[in-house]
Amino acid sequence: MGRTAGTSESATFHDFHAVTIDGETRSMREYAGRLVLVVNIATECAFTPQLRGLQALQEQYGEHGFTVLGFPSDQFHQDPGTDQDTHDVCTSTYDVTFPLFSKIDVNGPLAHPLWQWMCAQKGGVMGGRIAWNFTKFLIDGDGQVLRRYAPPVPPVRIARRIETDLGLR
């Protein structure tokens, strides 16, 4: 569950790894060369229906070098239950096919190192802290944070940026 190399100043997204919702460790290096949208998701949040929009982005741009990564977090008390419960809701209710990771903290001393790094790269309205579920970070193919999106920003509003960054417009 942590960073594998470098300091926060020299690290890129690709220097981190995380545990998938199925319990396997995955290096973010697997996403090198891809545009990635990293999102802290929750299954019982007012923004949970954004999972449909995130899946639509995955379906529309996945073959063009884009991936959504979902990181469940119960830090705001809106994703109770186990990783399996989260997986079941995401796949059966919202037809999610993009990669899901094991639940993490996104704030505080136990925050996943990847999330600590992303927050340090692009602060939000609360400084570096994650304000709520469905905060989104757009990462370029070189592993640099391009943009941070607040929770209320619907995935469809990110589509134009994705198209531009993928060279589709």
Secondary structure as the mmCIF struct_conf table of DSSP 4:
data_model
#
loop_
_struct_conf.conf_type_id
_struct_conf.id
_struct_conf.beg_label_comp_id
_struct_conf.beg_label_asym_id
_struct_conf.beg_label_seq_id
_struct_conf.end_label_comp_id
_struct_conf.end_label_asym_id
_struct_conf.end_label_seq_id
STRN STRN1 ARG A 3 ARG A 3
BEND BEND1 ALA A 5 GLY A 6
TURN_TY1_P TURN_TY1_P1 SER A 8 SER A 10
HELX_RH_3T_P HELX_RH_3T_P1 PHE A 13 ASP A 15
STRN STRN2 PHE A 16 PHE A 16
STRN STRN3 HIS A 17 VAL A 19
STRN STRN4 THR A 20 THR A 20
TURN_TY1_P TURN_TY1_P2 ILE A 21 ASP A 22
BEND BEND2 GLY A 23 GLY A 23
STRN STRN5 THR A 25 SER A 27
HELX_RH_3T_P HELX_RH_3T_P2 MET A 28 TYR A 31
TURN_TY1_P TURN_TY1_P3 ALA A 32 GLY A 33
BEND BEND3 ARG A 34 ARG A 34
STRN STRN6 LEU A 35 ILE A 41
BEND BEND4 THR A 43 CYS A 45
TURN_TY1_P TURN_TY1_P4 ALA A 46 PRO A 49
HELX_RH_AL_P HELX_RH_AL_P1 GLN A 50 TYR A 61
HELX_RH_3T_P HELX_RH_3T_P3 GLY A 62 HIS A 64
TURN_TY1_P TURN_TY1_P5 GLY A 65 GLY A 65
STRN STRN7 PHE A 66 PRO A 72
TURN_TY1_P TURN_TY1_P6 GLN A 75 PHE A 76
BEND BEND5 HIS A 77 HIS A 77
BEND BEND6 ASP A 79 ASP A 79
BEND BEND7 GLY A 81 GLY A 81
HELX_RH_AL_P HELX_RH_AL_P2 ASP A 83 ASP A 88
HELX_RH_PI_P HELX_RH_PI_P1 VAL A 89 THR A 93
TURN_TY1_P TURN_TY1_P7 TYR A 94 TYR A 94
BEND BEND8 PHE A 98 PHE A 98
STRN STRN8 LEU A 100 PHE A 101
STRN STRN9 ASP A 105 ASP A 105
BEND BEND9 ASN A 107 GLY A 108
TURN_TY1_P TURN_TY1_P8 PRO A 109 LEU A 110
STRN STRN10 ALA A 111 ALA A 111
HELX_RH_AL_P HELX_RH_AL_P3 PRO A 113 GLN A 121
BEND BEND10 LYS A 122 LYS A 122
STRN STRN11 GLY A 124 GLY A 124
TURN_TY1_P TURN_TY1_P9 VAL A 125 MET A 126
STRN STRN12 GLY A 127 GLY A 127
TURN_TY1_P TURN_TY1_P10 GLY A 128 GLY A 128
BEND BEND11 ARG A 129 ARG A 129
BEND BEND12 TRP A 132 TRP A 132
TURN_TY1_P TURN_TY1_P11 ASN A 133 PHE A 134
STRN STRN13 LYS A 136 ILE A 139
TURN_TY1_P TURN_TY1_P12 GLY A 141 ASP A 142
BEND BEND13 GLY A 143 GLY A 143
STRN STRN14 VAL A 145 TYR A 149
TURN_TY1_P TURN_TY1_P13 PRO A 151 PRO A 152
BEND BEND14 VAL A 153 VAL A 153
HELX_RH_3T_P HELX_RH_3T_P4 PRO A 155 ILE A 158
HELX_RH_AL_P HELX_RH_AL_P4 ALA A 159 ASP A 165
TURN_TY1_P TURN_TY1_P14 LEU A 166 GLY A 167
#
